[in-house]
């Protein structure tokens, strides 16, 4: 596995357009790899006043296209890729990690007129239920956390036309969580780190990154 980071230039028109139409970044991410198209985890992060695209992939990407399209014109030192495997090997039972996750917390609402019909997927719009969504999934994904060990740091709606076709609108709620967790099941937790959580993975949602707390 590889974790890559590309600095994006907020003054460029292409970057500004991609922020409101994440399918543009999805296409750029997929173009960084040869062969069959596969869904890779990615997300946008703001750190130190700069905007970065984080990308997790099984294969090492060619980031030159993303940097050329969205990065600073100077293009110096804006892209880097690191082997993610050593970090995954440090995941052990009881280890404590600082985490950041941008996800799409949702619920399935049953159809009151047809119990057999598939429920309607709706976003959790309040911080209380957004936090509850993550707490309810912790055990399944191999970690433990408490309500006071993490917080919601950002929330925004993404509204765009899928494939540029206005007949197929997409609306997703992007929620960023930050806090501290403890690993209970290393295998399940590593699966979460490499496969993501929740809906909207093609549009920059579902990627959790961690930093070891010792």
Secondary structure, 3 states (H helix, E strand, C coil): CEEEEEEECCCCHHHHHHHHCCHHHHHHHHCCCCCCCCCCEEEEEEECCEEEEEEEECCCCCCHHHHHHHCCCCCCCCEEEEECHHHHHCCCCCCEEEEEEEECCEEEECCCCCCCCCCEEEECCCHHHHHHHHHHHCCCCCEECCHHHEEEEEEEEEEEEHHHCCCCEEEEEEEEEEEEEEECCHHHHHHHHHHCCCCCHHHCCCEEEEEECC
